Amino acid sequence: MTNNSPLQLINHPIFKFHRLTISIKRDDLIHPIISGNKWRKLKYNLIHAKNNHKSSVLSFGGAYSNHIHALAFACHQQSLASIGIIRGEPHYANNFTLSWAKYWGMKLIFVDRETYKKRHQQDYLQQLQNQFSQSFIVPEGGSNKLALLGMSEVIDELNQQTKFDSLLCPIGSAGTLAGLIQGDSNQHNLIGIAVLKQGADNKSYLRDEVIKLLPNNTKDYQNWHIENNMHRGGYAKFSASDLERIFAFSKATNIPFEPIYSGKMLLALLDLIEQGYFPAGHKIVMLHTGGLQGLGGLAERKLINTKQWGVPPQAPSS
Ligand SMILES: Cc1ncc(COP(=O)(O)O)c(C=O)c1O
């Protein structure tokens, strides 16, 4: 699979009015299933698993996780087994996302919320490693140091494709932004859009996660920040007017977005432009991180209008 996704210039009256050049790095076009940041983050993880003679990859996710969906397919394609530790009840096995994961052979293990909270704890990870000794364990969202290597390749490609000032991406588990920061080495202004609300007790949670993933000397990386107030109510939350704005933009530009990650990044960009954040003449790139399979789960839960949004196909029933 090749990364090298196209960079598309977006013509839109708002951008023209503010004299800004906006392009989008279409990582959603890398592959119909493992699209966006998924392939970037998994690539070196799967190579590592194979080089270390592991027969399977184990990871963690929610019931509609893009990462779990992509991991199941990628492992199937690479002749590796896959195991998903899923937060929630077993009935989710038949939902849009997990039906596909099962179809690609993923073994699903459902755990309650308390158990799922232990996903970063060393003793729990060791217990899983003992139980699945042939598995390579990848954290939730695929965000580890190997993921950073794959993500940093976006910067190499962009440098071949264009000159730009700022790069935007959505942030969930932090690996995407951390990889861009590592690859960028202070060349551009990097802006992460938090798609979730951080707890009142830890408002710098995402920033801390990014720093944990970066090589030790984080002072080397100064050119980034996180927009923390553009999550639109929390993870997977959005209003009817958010949906309308995303849909209208998709229709006007013919670029598919979904409202959990890429759509929130888009709305954040539009809001930052309105706030005058970018000076005239600024060149901005949005990174399309894929996640379009998520539309299937949103349609299933009747959270989007299926007549408007292009909904991906269901897994064949086994
Ligand atoms: C489609 C999509 N975009 C962006 C992100 C955020 O990336 P990260 O978890 O690396 O912060 C995710 C979550 O992994 C995602 O599924």
The ligand as a Tripos MOL2 file, in Angstrom:
@<TRIPOS>MOLECULE
LIG
   16    16     1     0     0
SMALL
NO_CHARGES

@<TRIPOS>ATOM
      1 C1        -10.4930    9.4050   11.8100 C.3       1 LIG1
      2 C2         -9.6270    9.8030   12.9490 C.ar      1 LIG1
      3 N1         -9.0320   11.0060   12.9000 N.ar      1 LIG1
      4 C3         -8.2560   11.4500   13.9020 C.ar      1 LIG1
      5 C4         -8.0400   10.6800   15.0110 C.ar      1 LIG1
      6 C5         -7.1970   11.2290   16.0910 C.3       1 LIG1
      7 O1         -5.9210   10.6790   16.0360 O.3       1 LIG1
      8 P1         -5.1200   10.3830   17.3620 P.3       1 LIG1
      9 O2         -5.9090    9.3210   18.1010 O.co2     1 LIG1
     10 O3         -3.8250    9.8770   16.8870 O.co2     1 LIG1
     11 O4         -5.0280   11.6320   18.1310 O.co2     1 LIG1
     12 C6         -8.6230    9.4080   15.1060 C.ar      1 LIG1
     13 C7         -8.3890    8.5280   16.2440 C.2       1 LIG1
     14 O5         -7.4850    7.7450   16.2090 O.2       1 LIG1
     15 C8         -9.4420    8.9610   14.0370 C.ar      1 LIG1
     16 O6        -10.0390    7.7670   14.0690 O.3       1 LIG1
@<TRIPOS>BOND
     1     1     2 1
     2     2     3 ar
     3     2    15 ar
     4     3     4 ar
     5     4     5 ar
     6     5     6 1
     7     5    12 ar
     8     6     7 1
     9     7     8 1
    10     8     9 2
    11     8    10 1
    12     8    11 1
    13    12    13 1
    14    12    15 ar
    15    13    14 2
    16    15    16 1
@<TRIPOS>SUBSTRUCTURE
     1 LIG1         1 GROUP 0 **** ****
